Amino acid sequence: MGIFDAFKSKNPIEDVLTTLHCINANEWTDAGKHATPKELIKESKSLDDEKFIKFITKSSRYLKLENHFEINEGVSKISCSGDVKGHFVFPSSYLDVDKKSDILVQGMRIIKSKVSYHPDDGYKITDGFSLEILNIDLEDKKTFKPRKCHYVTFQYIDLDKDEYKFIKPLYSKTTNINKEGLLDNVIELFKGYHYGLAGTEKRKAYPINRYNSFYGFKED
């Protein structure tokens, strides 16, 4: 079974992923070194579920993710509020039923971007577009044991003119969430990214330009 065949398999995530309350991982790392978030682990163990969620919501970069299951045949939606706003659509089944990947959910959209980054040039003020990719990993049962969490990342690909021209028509077909055949269009977008955009020499050298990461905890 290929990665895109898995999108049409019968492994719904309705009960696996509901609402996630997320705290920005960068607030709990040692100068960007991604050390184990000891202080956050301490808080997670010392507070009950209700108080811990309240603790997260008070974060300056709080993010809430809500799964709206099966908004269209075979397609669900993640709505974002807080640090990231808007929504992503994604297949209602596991991304990888064989668990060869750690990713549970992946969605992507094109956004306007006021900043771009390249390792050779650093950050620049710009008026362009980026492909924003949401990844929600399978449950982590160890880092915050006994509490479970999902590692959530947003990857940003700052699109040049050719990349935008290639991916924009594929993305446009996924913006009408009520349209018949939405699942096929979502899969075509994913194929365009994984087998097209990500396969170029440029993206083999620089897969992404920027990223943002969170720890996401379920609302019980």
N, C-alpha and C positions, 0 to 999 in steps of 0.2 A: 504493500500500500504506500503510495507516494504522499508527500506532505499535503498536497491539495486534495487528494482523495479523502483524506481524514476530515476535511471540512464537511463532507456529506455523510459522515458516519453517525451512528446513533449513540453518542456520548454527550448528552446535554449537560451544560454547566449551570443549569438553573439553580440547583441546590448547592453547588460547589462555590459559586461566587455570587454574593448578593450586594451588600454595601460595605465598602472599605473606608475606614478613617485613616488618613495617611499623614505621616510626619516626615519632613524633608530630611533625608539621610545626611546631607551636608552639614546640618546643624549639630550632628553627633559624631563627626569624624575629626581626626587629629590633623588639622591643616591640610585636608584633602588627601590624607594617606589611607583613608578607608579602614581605619582600625576598628576593632569590635566596639560597638557603641555601649560601653560599660555603664554609663550613667542612665541611658535609656533602658537598658536591661534591668538595672536596679529599680527604676520607677515601675517597670512592668510587673515586677515581682512583689513590690510593696503595696500596690493598689489593687482594689477589686476591679472587675470589668467596667462598671459604670464610671468610677472615678478615673480610671486610666483613659477611657475615651474622652472624658471631659478635659483631662490633662492634654491630650493630643489636639483637641479642637482649639485650645488656647494658643497653639503655636503660631508664630507670625507667618509661617508658610504652610499652613494647614491645607490639606487637599481632601476632598470627599469624592469618591467614585461610587456610582450607583449603576447596577446592572439591570437593564430593562430587557427581560428575556423575550425572544421571538417577536420582535416588532414587525417583522416581515418573515415570510417563509424561509427558515434556515438562517436568519440573521437576527442578531441581538445588538443592543446599543449600550455603551458605557457613557453616562453623562458625568461631566466634571464640573466641580465648583470649588472656589477657593483659589489656590495658587495657579491652577490651570482651569480654563473655562471652555465650555462647548461640549462636543460629544464625538465619539468614534463608533463606527459600526464594525462588526466582526462576525464571523460564522458562529452559530449557536452551539457548535460541537467543539471538543478539545482540538487544539491546534495539532497535537501529536499524540494519537491514541496509544502509540507504542512507547511513549515516554522517552524517546530518544532526544527530546529537547526539554529544557526546563520551563519553556514558555507555555502558559495556560491560555492566555489571550493576547492577540496582537491586532492592533487597529492602526490605520494611518489616515492622515488628512494633509491637505496643503494649507498653509497659513501665511499671512503676510509677516515679514520679518524686518525689524529695524536694526538688527545687528547680525553680522556674519563672523565666522572664525575660520582661520586656516593656520596650521602649525608654522608656516613660513612667514606669514604676515601678521598674525595675532588677530585681535578683534577689530572690526571696522563698522562704522555706522553705515547702514545701507537702506535701500528701499526696494527690497526684493521679496522672494518667496522661499519658504522652507518646507520640506516634507517632514512632518512631525509624526513619529512612530511611537505608539504606546505599547509597552510590553508589561504583562502581568505574569510573574513566574508562578510555578506550582508552590503549594504551601511549604514554608520553611518551619519545620517542627523542632529545630535545634537551637537557633540563635537566642530566642526569647522563651525557651522552654520553662514552664509547660504551656505558655501562651503561643499561639500560632500566628504567623504573619505571612504576607505576600510581599516579595520584593517588586517594586514598581519603577519602571524607568520610562523616560521620554527621551527619545533620540531625535536629533535635528540634523537634517541634511540640507545645507544651504544650496539651493538649486541654481546652476548656471542656465543660460538661455536654452541650450539644447536639452538639458535634463528637464527643464520645466515644460518645454514643447512636447517632450515624449510622455511625461507622466500626467500632465494636466487633463488630456482627454479621457484617460482611464479613470482618474479621480472624479471627474465631472459626472460620470455615469453612476456614481455611488451616493450622490448628494441628495437625491430624492428618495427618502426612506420608505415611501409608500408605493414605489414603482414595482410592477411585476418583474420578476427575474432579477431582483436585487442581488441575491446570493451569487449568481453567475458573474455579475459585474464586479462584486467585491473580490471574487477569486481572480478575475482578470487583472484587477489592480494589484493584487498580491503577486501574481505571476510577473507582471510588468516590473515590479520592484525587485523581487528576488532573482529573476532570470534575465532581466534587462538592465535596469539602472545599477543594481548592485554588482553586476558582472562586468562593468566597464573597467578599463585600466585605471581610470581616475579613482573609482570607488573601491577598487581592490587595494589601492594605496592609501586612500583616506575614506573608509567606510562611512563615517559620520563626522560632523563638524563640532557638535556640542551635545551634551546630555544633561539630564536632571534625574535624580533618583529619590525614592521614598520607601519607607516601611509602611505597609498597609495592614491594618488590623480589622477583622470582621466585627460587625455589629451583631452581638448575640441577642 
